[in-house]
Structures are given as C-alpha cells and as structure tokens.
Amino acid sequence: MWHMLLKIALLSLALEQSSRCGAASTYNNPSSNARHFPSDFMWGVGSSSYQIEGGWNADDKGESIWDYLTHNNREKIVDQSNGDISADSYHQWRRDVQMVRELHVTSYRFSLSWPRIMPGGYMNHVSTAGIKYYSNLIDELLKYNITPMVTMYHWDLPQRLQELGGWTNPEIIPLFKDYARLVLEMYGDRVKLWTTINEPWHVCEHGYGVDYMAPSYNFPGIPAYLCGHNLLKAHAEVVHMYREQFQQRQGGRIGITVDTSWPEPKNPDSAEDREASERAMQFYIGWFAHPIFSKHGNYPKVMIERIRNMSKQQGFGSRSRLPEFTPEEIHRIKGTSDFFGINSYTSNLVTPNGHNNTGKFPIPSFNHDMGVVESQADVDWPGSGSVWLKVYPKGMYNLLMWIHREYNGPEMIITENGVSDRGGLEDYARVDYINLYLSAVLDAIEDGANVKGYITWSLMDSYEWKAGYTEKFGLYHVDFSSPERTRTPKISARVFGNICKTNTIDWSFRPKLNEEQLVASARLPAEEAAENGGARLKWSLALLLSVVLAWIHC
Ligand code: GBH
C-alpha cells in the first residue's frame, strides 16, 4: 500500500516538474546546435537605488517619495515593509561588485537616488556623502572593467519636489536638468552609458493615474498626461545639455528606457483584436517613444485623436486632456536618444473595450482612452512569483520586431527582463525563463532586429515596491534577516554567468546546488524554505492524504 502511495506521490512530483519545465517545449526546440550572440553583445545585470540601497536617512540623505509612502501608508505594501535597510547596498556595495564580476557581465545597470545626492531636490544642498557613495561604486566597477550603465531616475523623487506636484509641475524640467548636470559633472568622466528615466509610463500612469506606485495620486485621465508631457521635455533638455556640453569631451551615450508587456491579440484572426494590440502599443510605448524615435515626432496620432475626441464628449471643451506640443517642442524632443532602452517581462491578451465600456474603466482614464481590455486568462502560459508575470517568450520576439519596424531599426538594449519567484536557491524556473527569453531575442536578432545588449533583472533579491519582499527577482539570494544581508548565488547566477562567458545558451547546463549553496539553503528563513521544495512536499502530502481518504472511504 505505502509503496503505491509513494509511487503516486513521486508521479505527482514528476508531473509538477514536467509542467514547470513545460515552457521549453511551448516555444523553442532546444536543439543541440548552439547559436551564438554577436561577439560584441553587451551582457548586464540590473538594480535600482531604492530597491537595494537602504541607508534611507544615512548621512544627510533626503526623503524620497518611496520613503514617504512606505512610512506613512504601510497598509499599501503587501507585507507592510519598506526599503529602509533592504539589501543594505549602501554598505555592501563591494560585495555587489564582486557578484557582478562573478556573473561575467560586461555591464552593471544601477540608478542614482536624487535625494541621496540632493536631499531637498534643489542644488542649494548637495550631499558630499551621497556623491561619494556612487563615486566609489563606479571606481570599483571600472577597476574590474565593468561598464557602469547609470539611470538618473528610477522612481525615488525627492519628497519635497512631490509637494510641488512632482512630474505634473513644469518646474520639474529645470530641476531635473540641474540634478542631471551635477551628476554628469561628477561622474561623466567615468560613466559612458546613461539613461535619463526608467519607465516613463510607469512613473506617470502608475504614480498619478491609479493608486499603485508612489505618489499614489489615484487621479485618472488627467495628471498622468501632464506628467508625461513634462517628463518628455525634461528628458530632452538633459539630452541636449549632454550633447552640447559633455558628450564630445566625455564620449559617452545617453538614452531613455521605456517599458511594456506585449499585447497579443486575443483572437489572432480578429482584425479588431489586432487593432487593439496596435493601439495598446501606441499608448504604452508610443506615448513616449513616438515623440523621441519616430520620423515626425509628437505623440502617436491615435492617442492625439482619441483623447481629443473623448475629452470633447466628456465635456472638457476644446482642450484635450492630452497636452499639445508646439512645433518647436516636437522638433526639440525628436531624436533625443542614442539607443532604444526597453524593459519587458511578460505579455497580455488584448481585445477592444467596446462601446459599453466592457472593461468598466473609470471615465476618463488612461485605460478608457486606450480602449483595450487586457487579460492573462485563457492562456496556458506558465506563471511566476508575481500575478502579472506569465512566461511567453514569443511576446519578447514580437515586441522587438514591432519596435524594429515602427521606429526604423533603432539600436535596442533590453535594459530589464527577468522573472520572479517566492524564494529559494533552486530557481530552475528562472533558468528556463532566461534561456527561453534569450532564445527569442536571438530569433529577433536573426530576423534583423538591432539588439545590442541584454541586462537581466536583477542582480539580487530586492525591495519589490508594493510587493515588498514577497517577490524575488534576484540571481543572488539575499538573507534579509542577517545583519550583513548575506548574498548567495542561486542556480540561475551560475547559468547566466555561463551564458555571458560563452555568448551561448547551453540548454543542458543545469547545475545542482554546490557546497556553498547547500549551506545557505539550510539557513533559509522559514517562509522561503517552505516555498523551496516545501511547497512541493506539501502538495504531495495533500495528494497522499486524499488518496488515503479515498481508500478509507472505499
Ligand atoms: C520593473 O518594471 C521595474 O523597473 C523594476 O524596478 C521592478 O523591480 C521590476 O519591474 C519587477 O517588478 O498588473 O497592475 O500589478 C516593470 C514594469 C511591473 C509593469 C509590474 C506592470 C504590474 C502591474 N511592470 N507591473 S499590475
């Protein structure tokens, strides 16, 4: 009897295992003839200041909108946590660089905290300690030939500036420019790869349109467009300043990073669904990319027209909720990026919203303006540690090819791509994800997309914004209960390191835990240990129990 039960349990394990690894067969045939990435391909790994640094009030650092949100509205964070200490990279940065080296990447993407450098957001107060922190980090990276890729803004606005309206106040344009000038003066001699702003769509719609990210305005349909307008101008001013005053002398490059999921038409045979997909791309990516990368600049036509018409119908009069650029502004923004930075993790199925507002979006709102309903139901894409993140590598291929076609073959850098889980070191699902997504990237390169680099997200487990510490994206595990925030490579760190070293995906390389990892694994905090293997055990036990019950019943 027990034999049989054990067999059933083992079978269930095997089944679960195969469904987890099933992703491989849905996309690519992991054939043995290895395909290589171009020899000059840039490999990188990423992080962001608020997510890893801690030291929230170290030295004279000022308060950021994330300090403010997490301290004053703890209930908005899944585990009520904050980034006060996080992975403590403010003190552990040498170890971070060591990890970056272990991965054999050529580049480390990190962001600067504006309030660490300018505590109140203004140039009247510059923090010597803040300046020094990043200076040390940059020097340490260069010592080992790792190219720093620096993001000026990854969401941690000085709280003081938020009190002026943040990105909705045009004052942000000269302020962002002052901040950028300072960091270019301080670090531009050593940093040759810059991005101004990470994920403008997120900054504007999730910060101002809905109650999602700081500053959580929850004011749909109006301030997000003001934010976007000022953000584009601020970005353009910084790029012009760089080109006029720094680029020649310092010899670096500067760009922007936009983000989107790939909107897959729900029914590929339906013209309306395909149109919804195209419209979603224009609203998510085109909002920021069309003004910068298209031939004629300005917002996408479909955005201008839809928002103007809807504004009129909704009684806003003849002024559209989407602000208008002057011809001079259109000209000034156009072409202000040396490469196309793209962050993408997942895909959605899309269909039109329909006249009766099927999706039941607030009116007005970004989603209602876009007129697209997104879902991940009705697909068998494997899941992850985040509800929004499903594994569909073909979406990455489709996205890269779309950008390639739409903006006339720009040089692209994938600045973020990665997957979450709920903990542990045996992250074979992350190994699968990276292999599959990179395979899709290779397909796009072979079909002409000019992809120059891939930066995986992220170096280590971090403060995952509203998800707190519950979702883990790291190639390195961080023990958040140890005072030194001990970092341990997961299986994926060794696999990704191998890819970067060899420029090749090796489907057969699936190492087991080594000594160091086994020791760390044994020390996993209870909730993570439960996720790691424990979950599988629980599942098998539940199955066992049901079999026993059924047997007793008979
Ligand atoms: C990245 O953004 C960030 O740049 C990075 O800091 C972060 O750690 C990483 O994501 C992982 O989350 O369905 O309403 O819950 C990615 C952008 C993040 C956009 C998740 C959509 C889910 C929205 N995406 N988000 S929702």
Boltz pocket constraint, residues with backbone or C-beta under 6 A from the ligand:
constraints:
  - pocket:
      binder: B
      contacts: [[A, 48], [A, 51], [A, 198], [A, 199], [A, 202], [A, 259], [A, 343], [A, 345], [A, 388], [A, 416], [A, 457], [A, 463], [A, 464], [A, 473]]
      max_distance: 6.0
